[in-house]
């Protein structure tokens, strides 16, 4: 095995912490860094290798912190820079690496650059953004990433571009000052011990200067322009100045060849596998997705990643309990019927699948507790700006974690949490699940512990078209039954772990098992 293949990000279990919703230490109803530090033992006991921190920077919170006003500090609601540095140190002492989230496409409208840009039409900072002269019509009819328009008027009547909310003006990555600033930001966090950088909306940085409209069959004017790769080559050179650092991209890209361009040897180390996240609970589609993923990553020598949920998508316990088990932002299934028992059974099986495929696995906070989407948040309590523009709120997957007790706030805070927790979560707390061999939490703990003993390589086993079965080395196999009836297990020595009860030597539907051969 080469040094590249053995790097920590190649086979890590990486846990996403959404700071607002992990744990609150100061009683304001919002999670914070000291809350994370106080509950670091949970992640150590879970066995994760790294934590990815969603943005914790100073921000007016127009988009839950993805509108950043200062990349070199911490928002007071989360704590201080000293607390962040202490968390990095304490995580390292627990054997856990830290990945910080960088948002390069845009900044907050309260960022000093944008404030200078709107203060004077002659300000040099104006060239750091996409301003166009005042006119009655918007420069383009582009649709934003949250839906709605992408242009707003500055105080002087000129237009400025924002692919997300008006409070998130897009940066002009043609400008050398913008490039230099972000390279310095990377060094700032690497110097403080960060082990990796997660790159938000990695494919959106560049825009066609001619501002053409979006037309079928023509190059897209702001997604995946070739110039973006020059930026990530420069970022890779920065990362290579530090030992054992990783760049991980959020790359929503349906074309496999375009996706893997970001993973060439001189660009990003890894990228999220949204093909797998959005895949239906279907044996044919799932097998094709796995093959496509492994083949594409092998072609560029990059490690695959396996992702089931994150802070932007419907929790998979809910998704897998619906008739339509896919996910895409264009397919709003909010309010459609959910069978939570079925969804939970499938989520348990999916955990064993994702934790046994070759590569790195990402676990969004709460997956290990079997949390479902809270789809009963009142409209006046919703905080996600996507809801007003698209009719879908991401708040349901961002509800604070339940730690202990029989009623909200479940030990998350001494105050009312910033989003409401379901009363039905009383058996989903960390306290309630710890020590229960049938709980989701103990399943994750056991799976992550046993994952270390899996072999290398990957080969399919033929157990029928509706059964996903494969080996990792000569002694380990995973079998997932996606058919409509129980199926016989292959010959084996020991059952290491099962996502649900077995029926003798039969594997029930929507159940996965790890076998020692």
N, C-alpha and C positions, 0 to 999 in steps of 0.2 A: 504494500500500500504506500502510495507516495505521500509526501508531506501535505500536498494539496488535498488529497482525498481524506486525510485524517484530521483536517482542520475542524475546529469545534462546530462550526455552522453546518457542516456536511451531514451530520446525523443527530443534531441537538433536538431536544424538546424545549421549545421556546414558548413562554407563557406571556400573553398580552395583558398588561395591567392598564385599565382605564382609570386614571387616578381619581376622578370625581366619584367613582362608584366602588372603590376597593375597600377602604376603611377610613373613618373620620376620627381624628384624634382630639380635635378642639371643640366639638359640639356645635358646629354651625350647619350640620346636615350635608356637608360636602366632603368627600374623601380628600386626603392630603398625604404628603410624603411621610410625615411621622406616623400616620396610620399604616402606611405600607411597611415602614420599618418595624412597627409593633407586631405585624402579622407576617413578617418574613419567614418565620418558622413554618407557616403553612406551605409555602412554596418549597422550602427545604424538605419537608416531610413528603410533599408530593413527588419530589425528585427531579424537578425541572433543571435544565442546564443554563437557561438564560431568561431574562425578563425583557420584554419590549414595552417601554413606557410610552403611552400616548402623550401628546404634547402637554407640557407643564409650564410653559413660558408665560410671561406677562401678556395678557390678552383681554380685550373687552368681551370676549366670549360670544361673539355673533355666530360662531360656528364651533362651539364647544372647545375652543382653544386652537383650532386650526386656522384662526386668524391671529397671527403672531405679531406682537408689537416689539419684541426684543428677544432674539434667539440666545442671548448670553446671560439670562437671568431666569428666575422662577416667579410665577404669579403668586402674590401674597396669599391667595385662597389655598394654594398648595403648600406654602412654606417659604423657604429661603434657599439660596444657592448653597449655603453651608449644609442645609439638611439634605439636599440632593447629593452633595459630595459625600456626606456621611452614609447615605443609602448605598452609593456605589461601593464604598469601602466595606460596609457590613455585608452586602451581597457577595462581594468577592471573598470575604472571610467564610461565608456559607457555601462557597463553591459555585456561585451563581454569577453569570455575566450580565451586563446591562447594555441594552440597545436603546438609544434615544431616537426620537422621531423628528425629522427635519422636513419642513414644508417649503420646497423651493419655487413652486409655481406662483405664489402670491404672498403678500404680507397683509397685516391689518391696515385698515384705513387710518388707524392711529399711530402707525409706525412713523418714526421721524422722517423717513424719506418721503412718504406720501404727504405728510403734513407740510413739508417744505415745497413739494411739487404743486400743491393746490394754493399755497400762499402767494406764489408769483409765477407767471407764465415764463419768466426768464430764469427760473431756478434750474441749476444743472440736474437736480434730482428728477425733473420732469422727464428726462430721457430714460430714466430707470423704469418707466411704466409705458402703457399704451394709450397715449392721449391722441385725440383727433379733434380738428376744429369744430367749433359750435356750428350746428345746423339743425334744421327741423327734423331730419330723419336720422335714425341711428346709422352708424357706419356699416353695420351688417345686420342680418336677421338671424344670427347664430343663436341656437338654443343652449342654455347653460347646463352644467353638470347636475344641477338641482332642478332643472327645468327653468322656464322663464327666459327673460332677455339677458344679454351679456354686456350691455352698455348702460352706464349711468352718467348723469351730468355732474361735473365739478362745479363749485360755486361761480366760476367765471363763464359757465355755459358750455364749456368744452366737454367732449365725451371721453370717458376712460373705460377700459375693458376689464371685466371681471367674469371669469368662467364659473365662479361660484356666486356668493352673495355680493351685493354692492359694497359691503364692508371688507371685501377681500380683493383689492386691486391686483391684477396680474403684473408680474415683473417682466421687463424686457431683457431676455437673456442674450440678446445681441450685444449688450453693453458690457465692456470689460470690467467695470466697477461692480456690477452685479455678480459676475463670475468670481471675482477676487474676494468679495464679501463672503460668499458661501464657502469658499475654500478655507477662509479664515475661521468660519463658524465650525467647520468640521474639526479643525485643529484645536479649537477651544474645548470641545467636548472630548476629543481623544486625549488631550492633555490632562483632563480631569478623570481619566480612567474609563470612559465609555468604551465598550468592546465592539460596538457596532452602531450603524446608522440605518434606520428605516426611512426610506424616501417616499414621501407622500405624492400621489398623482404623478409618478415619475415620467410618464410619456407626454405630458401636456406643456412642457416648458416653452417650446418654440411655436410661433405663429407665422403663417405666410404673410409677409409684409404687404402684399397686394390686397389682403382681406377679401378673398373670393368667398362666395357663398358655398355652403355644403351641398354637393351634388353627387348623386350616385354615379359610380364609375370613374370619379375623378379623385385625385389625392385630397385627403382631408386637410382643411386649413389650419388645424391646431392640435391634432393628435398624431403622435409618433412621427414627427418630422425628423429627417436624418440628422440634422444638426445637434439633436439632443445627445447623440452618442459622443460628441466631442466633449461635452460637459462631464459625462460619466467616466470618460478616459482620464480627464484631469482629476476628478475625485478619486479615481483608483490610484493615481500617482500619490495623492495625499495620504490615502489609507495605507499605501505601501511604505510610507515613512515610519509607520508604527507597527510593531509586531502583532500579528494575530488579530487584526481588525477586519470587520466585515461590512460590506455595503449591501443592503437588502431592499429591493425595489417593490413598490406597489405598482404593478404593471397590468392594467386591464387591457388585454390584447387578444382578441379571438384568433388572429392568424398566428399559428405556431412559429412560423419562420420569423415573423416580425418580433414576437415575444422573445425568442432565443437570441436575437441580436443584442439584447441588453445583457446577456450572460456570456458574451464572448470573453476570452481570457484576460483582456485588458480593460474590462468594464465592471459590471456589478458581480458580486460573489453569488448572489441568490435572488430570487424573486418569488412573490406569492403565486400559488397555483390556483387561480380563480376558476379555471376550467373544472377542477375537481370540486371546488366549493359549490359551484352552481349545478353540478351534475345531478340528474334525477336518480332516485333509488331504483335503479333498473340494471339487471345483470349485464345486458349487452352494452348499454351506454357507459356503465362504470368500467367494464373491462376495456372498452375502446379508449376511455379517458386515461386509464392507467398506462396502457401501451403507448398512447400518444405522448404522455408526460415523460415516461422513461426513455423513449426513443429521442425526443427532442432534446432533453438534457444531456443524454449521452453524446449527441452530436456536437455539443459545445464544451463538453467536459465539466458541466456544472451540476451541483447536487439538486435533485428534485425536492420540492416542498409539498406538504399535504396540509390543507387548511379546510376546516369545516364551518367555522363562524368567525366573525370579528365584530368590531364596534359599529360597522356600517350595515350589517346584513341581518336578516331574520335568523334568530337562534335555530339551530338545526333540530332540536327536539320538537319545535313547532313545525318547521318545514317538513320534516319527515313524517309528521302526523297528518299531513294534508293529502288530498287526492293528487294534486300537482306538487311534486317534491323538488322542483327546480328552484333556482333563485336567479333573478336578474332585476336590475333597477327598472327595467321596462315592463315587468310583469308583477303588478301590484296585487298581492293576494290577501291583503289585510282584511280581516273579518270573515274569511272563508272558513268552513268548519275544520276543526283540528281534533284528532284523536290522540290525546297526550300519552295514553298508555302505549299505543303503537309507536308514536314518535320517540318515546323514551326507549323502547325496546330496540328500535333501529339505531338510535344515537349510541346505545351501549355497543352494538355491533360495529358501528362506524368507528368508534374509539379504537377497537382492536384492529380494524383495518388500517386506519391512518397511522397507528403507532407501530405497525409491523411492515409497512412498505419501505423500500430503501430511500433514504434521504432524511430531511428534517421534518418535524411535525410541529405545527403551531396550535396552541390551545388558548382560546379566548377565555378570560376570567368568567367563571360560572359554568363552563362546560363540564368541569370536573364535579360539579354539584348537580348536574342534570337540570339546570334552570331552563325554563321555557320563556318565550317572548311574552312580555306583559302587554296584552292588546286591549287592556281596560283602562288606559290612562285617559283621563278627561281632556278634552281639547284645550281647556284653559290652563292645564298643567303641562302641556307639551312645550318643549323648548327647542326642538330641532327645526332649523330654518327650512329644511327640505319639505316639511309638511305643507307650508303655505304655498310652495311652488309646485309640488308634485302630488300632494295628497297622501303621501306615505311618510310616516315618522320613524326615525331610527331610535327614538327614545325607548322603545320597548325592549331593546337588547342592551340598554345602558343602565338599567335599574340597579341600584346598589346591592351588593352581595349580602346574603344572610349568614351571619356568623353563629348566633346562638339565640336561645329563647324561643318562646312559642308565638310571639306576635311582633309586628314591625315596631321598632326598626331592627330587630334581630341582631342586636349588638353592633350594628354598623356605626351607630352614632347615639348620642344622648338626646339628639334633636330629631325633628321630622326630616327624613331624607329628602334630597332635592327632587327625586322622582319616587312615586309610591311603589311599595313592595306588595305583592299579592299575599293575602292572608294564607293562601294554600301553600306557601313556601315554608311553613313551620317544620315540615319533615325534610326540607332541603338544606337546612343549615349545616355548617361544618360540624358543629357540636353533635347534631342528631345523627349524622352519617358516619362520624368517626367510630371505628370499631365494629360497624355493621357490615358483615362480609357480603351482604347483598346490595349495598349502596353503590351509587355511581362513584362516590369519592374513593371508596376502597378498591373499586375496579380500576380506576385511573392509577392509584398508587401502586397496585400490583402490576399493572401493565407496564408502567414506566420502569419499575424495578426489574421486571423480567425482560424488558426490551434489550437490556445490556447483554443478555446471553444469546440473542439471535445471531445467526450466521450471516455471512456476506452473500452477495449475489442475489439473483431473483430468477425463478423459473416457474411457469404455470404448471399446475397439476390438472389433468383432465378428470373432472368430476361431474361433467355435464355442463351444458351451455348456460344454465341458470345458477350455477354455483361458482363463486370466485375462490379458487384454491391455488396456493403457491407455496413454494419452499424458499427459505433463506438459508442456504447452505445445506449440508446433508442431513441435519438432525431437527430442523425446525420447519413447521408448516402452519399456515393460517388458512382456515376454511370459513367462508361466509356463504350462508344459504339464502339466496335471493329468489328461490322458487316458491311455489305455492304450497309445498308439502314437505314433511321431514325427509332428509336424505341420509344415507349411511355415511359414517365417518370413514376416512381411509385408514388402512392399517397403521397402528401407531403404538408407541411404548407407554406414553403418559399424556394425559390431558393436563396441560399447564394452566390454562385459564379459559373460561367460557363467559360470554356476555350474558348468558341466561341459562336456565336449567336444561340439561340434556335429557333425552328420552332413551336411556340405555346407550346403544351405539348409534342412535339416530340424532341428527342435528336438526332441531326445529327451524321453521322458517324465520327469517329476520334475526338470525342468531349467528354469532361468530365464535370460533374456538381456536386456541393456540395449542398445537400438539408437539410433543417430543417424538421424533420418528425413531 
